[in-house]
Amino acid sequence: MIEGGTMEKIYLDHAATTPMHPRVIEKMMEVMNNNFGNPSSIHSFGREARHYVDLARETLARSIGAKENEIIFTSGGTEADNMALFGAAERNQHKGKHIITTQIEHHAVLHACQRLEKLGFEVTYLPVDETGVISLDDLRTALRKDTILVSIMYGNNEIGTIQPIKEIGEFLKTHQAVFHTDAVQAYGIEEINVEELNVDLLSVSAHKISGPKGSGFLYVRDKVKLVPHSYGGEQERKRRAGTENVAAIVGFQEAVKIASEERLVKREMYQGFKNIFIGHLTEKNVEFSINGLLEHSMPHVLNLSFPGTNVEAMLVNLDLAGIAVSSGSACTAGSIEPSHVLVAMFGKESERLVNSIRFSFGFNTTEDQIIKAAEETARIVSRLIK
């Protein structure tokens, strides 16, 4: 509780979305107030807006070791994933119709793959082990001459597990398949260089790194061609029609600058939060298991299973205590469906499907909040299992 009897609300669901950084809001307000021009207009108002978009594109390209012409602005991660999958599949279907992905992808990839299956493509969904990692041997076995696209996420949004993207990129170097990675949850936290990773397509979203919702980008290696799926103007080198959201793009740029300035400090801080949280639960003799890996995973995501509890009761009790957490992907929140990620890891019968909670951290999370959340979680668990 804080002064005046008001409960302090603690937000530990940054993997779902993050609060905008004050610097981002300031930049966006500046542009919204002063630069309303259409970047496609040739007069001074348009040129001014175009200048902002160009500068942002340069920053974003540099953040992943890409060229400016390889960045396509999108409305977020979902559009970037869809553009990558549908665009690459349609462009390369004359070479084959086989696609490889994993069972634990974000639904923006999984549902796109299901749609592609209905359109006549064949999709192999690679399994994962109990830590949520795919086997390179499984990938080698699945890869065929007619495989045209491989889509494997960088870091998982529910459990934080990181896939061996560099090794996969190296392996696919001599194959015709286009290699896409959904880096929405990893970007800004992990160091990403598209040349080192040998990826052809990479998806990113601004709202996961304290930028605005409704803004993202798709990196497209310059030798890779996609079939566009929006028609109209000639924006984004005729790859994505529609007037650019200049204010959001500038906000995205500012969020990227902040993320790169603070990445190493944040990584250390988030890893510390994980250890503090786990340490407090251990001190209170709470029985729990970690879903995924503690070390070789993204530092801001911690997914825990509490035997004898029920996920819905946990979420409600934590919310009543002012603590916002999640049972997994925000895009499935509100549905009672078990997490497809945990199903892939532990099977349909596992108790972990009904007793797992995701805690995720952000730039304004404090150590005090972590301690309070851990203590409250321990209290709720002991109450629920009695």
N, C-alpha and C positions, 0 to 999 in steps of 0.2 A: 504493500500500500504506500501511496505517497501523500503529501500534505493535503488536507481537506477531505481525506477519506476516499479520494479517487484512486482506483486501481491503476498501476502502471501497466500499460499494454506492451507486451514483448513480441516483436515480429521475428519469427524464425522460419520464414517460408520464402527466403530469397531465391530459391531455385524456381519458384513459380513466377515471381516478378520482384523487381527491386524498386525501392523508392527512388525518385529522381534526385540526383545530386544537385545541391543548390547552384553550383556553377553551371550545370546544364540548363536549369530553368532560367537563369540569368541570361545566358547566351540566346536561348530560344526567344525570350521576351524581347530582347534587343532586335532580333531579326524580324519578329512579328510586328514590332512597332515601326521599324524603319525600312524594311526591304520586302515589299509585297509583290515585286515584279515577277513575271513568268520567265523562267530561265531560257525559254525558247524564243523570247522576243528579242529583236535586234537593237532596240533603243537602250538608253542608259539604264533604265530601271531593270530591264531584262538582263543586261550585261552584268549588272551588280549582283543579281541573284545567281547568275551562272558562275560568277567568280567564287561565291560562297560554296556552291556545289562542287566546283573543281578542287578547291582547297580541301574540302572534306574527303573527296575521293582519294586525293593524294595521301592524306593521313591514314585512311583505312587501308589502302594498298600497302603502305609502308609497314603497318602493324602486323601484316602476315607475310611480308617479303614478296609481295606481288607487284605487277605493273598496274598503273592507273586504269588502262583500258580493259583490265581483267575484272574490274569491280562493277557489278550491276546493282543499283539500289532497288530494294524491294520493300514491301509493306511489313516485313518481318521474317522470322524463321520458317513459318509454314509455307509462305509463298516461295521462299528461296528453295526449300526442299522440293516443293511441287514443280517449280521451274526446272530444277536439276533433273529430277526423275522423268517427268513427262517429256521434257525437251530433249534429253539424251536418248531416251528409249525410241522416240519417234524418228529422231535424226539418224539413228544407227540400225533401225530394224532390218535394213537390207543385208546386214552382216550377221544377223541372228536375232533370236527373241528371248534369250535367256538372261535373267537378272539374278544377282545374289545379294541378299541383305541378311540381317540378323533378327532373331526372335525378340530382341529387347529394344528395338528402335523406338523413337518417338512416333506417335500416331500419324504425324505429318508425313512420315516415310512409309509406315506400315499400311495406312489406308490408301496411300498413293499406289503402293505395290499391289494391293488387292484390286484396285481399279484397273491397273495395267494387266492383271491376270484376266479380268473380264474382257479386255481388249485384245486378248490372244497371246499375251506374253507369258512366259513360264518363270516363276520365281522360286528360288531356293532360299529358305529361311534357316540360317545357321543357328545351331543350339549354342548355349553357353554353359560353362561349368558353374559350380556353387559359389564362385566369387564373381560371376557375371562376365567372364572373359571368354571370347571365342577361341577355338583352336585353329592355329595356322594350318594344321594337317587337314582339318575339316574343310577349310577354304580351298586348299590344293585339290582335294578330292572333288569338291563341288564345281570347280572351274572347268569350263568346257571351251571348245573351239568357238562355239556360237554364243558364248557369254559376251554381252555388249556393255553391261553396267554392273558395277559393284558399289553398294552403298552401305557403309559401316560407320556408325556414330563414333565421334572422338571420345566423349565422356558421357556416361549415362546420367540423365536428369533425376532418376529416382534413387540410385544407389551410389553414384559418383565414380563407378568403375571406368578406368581408361583402357581403351582397346589398343593393340599394337599397330597403330596406324602407319608408322614409319616402315615397319617390316612388311606390312601389306602393300604399301606403295612400292617398295623395292621389288617385291615379288611380282607385282602386276606391270612393272615397267616395260617388259617385253611382250605383254599381251594386248590384244586390241581393246579390251574392256576399258571403259571410262570409269575412273575411280572418284566417287563422291563421299564426303564425310560431313555429317551434321555436327557442326562444332558450336552449336547454339549455347550449350551449357558450359563449354570449356573456354570459349573465347574470353579474353580479358583476365583469366585466372591462370591458364596454361600458356607457355610460350609456344607459339605456332608459327612455323615457317613453311609455306607451301612447297618451296623448292626442296627443302630437306625431307619433307613428308612424301613428295611425289604424288600429291593429290591433284586431280583435274578440276574438281568442283568442291566448294566448301561453303556451307550455310552459316549465317550469323544473324543474331537479333539484338537490337539496342536495349530492349527493356530488361535484359538479364544482367546488364552492366551499369545500371543506374542511368540509362538513357531513356528516351521516350518510347512508349508503346507505338506500334504501327510503323516501325522503321527497321530495316535490316539490309543485308546485302548477300548476294551470291557471287563468290569468286568463280570465274570461268577461265581456265588456262587458255591463252590466246589461240592455241592450235585446235581447241575443242569447239565444235559448232553445235548449237542447240536450235530446235524448232521453237520459235516464240509462241506464247499462248495468250498474249494480249495484243490487240491490233488497234491502231489509231495513228498517233503521231510517231515521230522518228526518234523519240527520246531513247537514251541508253544505247546508242548506236543501233537503233531499230530492233533492239532485243526485248525491250519492255516499254510499251506505249503508256503515256499518261504524264501529266504535269508533275514534276518532282515536288515532294513535300519539303521545301527548303528549310523551314524552321526545324523540323524533326531531323533532317540530315545534319544540320549544324549542331543540334543537340547531341546527336550520335557521335559526331566528331569530337565534341568536348568530353563525352563519356569515355571515349577511346583514349584520349590524351591522359585523363585522370587514371584510367585503368593501367596504362603503361608506366606512369610515374610511380604508382603505388603497388604494383603487382607483387613484388617480392616481399614487401612488408605485410601485405594482406595475406599472402599464402602462409607465412609464418604465424600470423595472428589466428587465422582460421584453424590451422592445425593445432595450435594451442587450445582453442575453444573446444575442439573435439576431445583432446586429452583431459581438459578440466571437466567437461560434461561426463565423460566415461568414469573419471576418477571419483566424482561425487556420487554417481550411481553405485559404484563399487563400494564406497564407504558406507552407503546406506543399505548394503546387502541386497540390492535389487538384482533380480535374475534377468539377464538380457543377453542377446547375441547381436553381433554386427552383421548386417546384410551387406556383402561386398567386402572390400579390403580397407583396412584403416590407413595404411601407409601409401600404397601405390594406387591412389585414387585422388579425385579432386578434393582439395582441402575444405571446401565450403559446404559439402554435403555429407550428412551422417544419417544413415538409415538403420534403425534399431528394432529388433523383435523382442517383445515382452511376453514371455510364456504366461498363459492363464488370463490374459487381458483380451479385450475386444477393441478393435481399431475405432469403431464408431463411438463407443463409450469413452475411450481415451481422448479422441478429438473434441468431443463435447465438453468433457471435464477440463481439458487444457484450455479450451476457449473460454469457459466460465472463469478460469483462473487468470484470464487475460493473456494467454500464450497462444499465438497463431503458429500452427505447424500443419503438416499435411500427411496424407497416407500415400503420397506418390505424386504422379504427374498432375499438374493443375488442370490439364485438359481432360482428366477423367474424374476430377473432384466432383462430388455430387452424385456420381454413379456408384452403385454398390458392387460393381464388378471387381473381382480380385485383380491385383496388379499383374499385368502380363509379364512384367520383368521378373517378379518373384516366382510366377508360375514356371517361367523358363529356367530359373535357377534351382528351384526346389521341388517342382512338380505340383500337380493340381490338388493333392491331398495334404500338402504341408500346412501345419498350423500357422506358419509365418505369414500366410496370406491374410489371416484375420487379426494379426496382432503386431503389425509393423508400422512404425511411424518415421517420417522423414523430418529431420531438423536441418535447416540450411541457413547460412550466415551471410551478412552483408556489411557494407562499409560503416553503418551506424550501429552495428551490434557491439555491445560492451561485455566485458568480463563479468560484471555484476549481473547483467541480464542472463548470461549463461549459467551462472551459479544459481540464481533464482529459479530459472526454468528447470534445471536439473533437480533442485530440491522439490519443486512442485510436482515434477514428473515422478520422482521417487514416492512422494505422498500418495499420488493418485494410483500408481501401480499397486502399492501395498493395500490400499483401500479396495481396489477392484478384485484382487486375487483372494481376499478373505472369504 
